[in-house]
Every structure is written in structure tokens, then in C-alpha cells.
Amino acid sequence: MTKIKKIEADIDATVNNFMKHENETFTDAKAESAMTLVSLYPELKSDTLVKEQIKIHTENNKKN
């Protein structure tokens, strides 16, 4: 496995684990509104991680 592919695999695993954690957190949370969830868990932003993951994959593919 090339160094770039290893890094991409590590990023994939990390993002997938975080997304699972985020989903479980929102599923288990008992809140009255989405705004309450956002204020309680502002650090949960898997969409940002996925965007960065796509950016890394795109940049790496341009190099190949």
C-alpha cells in the first residue's frame, strides 16, 4: 500500500468512526428540539470531516 493510500485509509476509518459516534450521540440524546442538540453538542460536525476527506482524496488523485 502506498503512503498516500495508507493515509487515505486512516482518514476513512477516523471519519467513519466519528460519524458513528455522532449518530449514536444524536440518537441517544433526549432533547426537545434540534437547537437544544446543537447547543449541547457543538463539536459534532461530521459534515466538516467528510468535506475535508473529499478534499484530501481529490488533491491526492490530481497528483497521480
Secondary structure, 3 states (H helix, E strand, C coil): CCHHHHHHHHHHHHHHHHHHHHHHHHHHCCCCCHHHHHHHCCCCCHHHHHHHHHHHHHHHHHHC
